[in-house]
Amino acid sequence: MELYQLSASEAVARLKRGEVSPLDLVEAAAARIADVEPAVNALPTLCLDRARDHAKRLMRGEGRELEGQPGWLGGLPVSIKDLTDVEGVRTTYGSPIFKDHVPTRSHPVVQRIEARGGIVIGKSNTPEFGAGGSTFNEVFGRTRNPWNTSLTCGGSTGGGAVSLATGEVWLAQGTDHGGSLRRPGTYCSVVGIRPSPGRVTRGSVNNLFAPLSVQGPMARNIPDLALFLDTMAGWCPEDPLTHDAPAVSYADAVAAARPPRRVAFTMDYNGALPIDRETRAICTAAMNHFESMGCIVEEYAPDLGELTEAFLVLRSQNFVVDREIQMQTHRELLKPDIIWNTQRGLDASPSRIAWADRERAAFYRRMVELFRRYDVFVTPSAGTPAFDVMLRNPESIAGVKLENYMAGSMLNAAMTMAGSPAVAVPCGFDQHGRPVGLQIAAPSRRDEVALQAAALFERSTGLDRKLPIDPRLGVVPPYET
């Protein structure tokens, strides 16, 4: 077996035993990147010399103060999303405004990853400022789905998902607002978790007190995902929402997983959201894996109410905080989606914002009631599989025309609004070979519960063993009407 084919957990175990060195893994990653990158464009910015220097320091015994703590990576190469600063490495945020930007300080989550033996090998591609369900920008172009390079990898942590699926890295860092760790995970048949707000530091962002956007991990399987969440989790003085890491590590919690007793499942929130027919069939059949574990599975969903509009209102306020100044100074360099989001926020009245907060609170209360009855809540993690890489968003889902690029994201955004940790895990492939996945959510701050259920589901399906893959050519399937 080639080194790039190892799981992250296996690679870390070999590092601990001294069977491979950090430099061995850096060179294995570099070789794999050279082989597959031209077909997918997942890691447009590499920092191989910086990675080699870090590997050599670890091999000299330097930077090992946290060795033995949960989340210790021991010299494992990882990718960092191009929204997240890495000291001395070009970081563009996918924007022409910052196309030559080189930070002088790493984001606190990167500092945490590197302090725990993670080696940054490159920056993964993202839509401009992370706004988009398909990964492309004016600086680096489009990232392609390795299962079919005519298709999108999703967004906005698309480059991270592709870097995992192709074996360029063993772990990938990303962010999630309306599904940016979960949708690319689904489209690329890898796993991603949107952690509970406060679980992972967001650093010194301007939206310090807003819980919609979070940092988090992606991986090829759930044990690896738990390992990387252990790397990231914990209190950070720069983020007032963060809290201490759990007493029991996520890796240990996953290793000791027991099936949930009761599972709630909804396909479309009682008809409120469009889901294509084949996704329905695949996700419904996948629930048999929970039943085979002895779980009680029942169809149940809280009323969405007007959560879709409330999400857009609150999301747009984040854009005002982040992009209002750039709208004033560089509007001509911003893509239409960012202008639309920001202008929507600028146009919202205080009464409208208050209404959206009330809608969010009401939905959260309905989710609290759900979790009084059920251990986890399962939905499809996307309403339709990956679409044409040349499009910003799917034109329609199940014949329903989408009004904007966020319209197909409410399966994910609902859990964002609920503050629930949510894991995207593969559950099958459609007739065109496109990955399909489930989203498994748990009560706020019970991230381990979602991970445990996802780990048992993954173990039952065995889909994680299909990775990594070489990029495959293909054509764009027709839209379902």
Buried (B, 14 or more C-beta within 10 A) or exposed (E): EEBBBBBBBBBBBBBEEEEBBBBBBBBBBBBBBEBBBEBBBBBBBBBBEBBBEBBBBBEEEEBBEBBEBBBBBBBBBBBBBBBBBBBEBBBBBBBBBBBEEEBEEBBBBBBBBBBBBBBBBBBBBBBBBBBBBBBBBBBBEBBBBBBBBBBBBBBBBBBBBBBBBBBBBBBBBBBBBBBBBBBBBBBBBBBBBBBBBBBBBBBEBEBEEBBBBBBBBBBBBBBBBBBBBBBBBBEBEBBEBBBEBBEEBBBBBBEEBEBBEBBBBBBBBEEBBBBBEBBBEBBBEBBEBBEEBEBEBEEBBBEBBBBBEBBBBBBBBBBBBBBBEBBEEBEEBBBEBBBBBBBBBBEBEEEBBEBBEEBBEBBBEBBEEBBEEBBBBBBBBBBBBBBBBEBBBBEBBBEBEBEBBBBBBBBBBBBBBBBBBBBBBBBBBBEBEBBBBBBBBBBBBBBBBBBBBBBBBBBBBEBBEBBBBEBEEBEBBEBBE
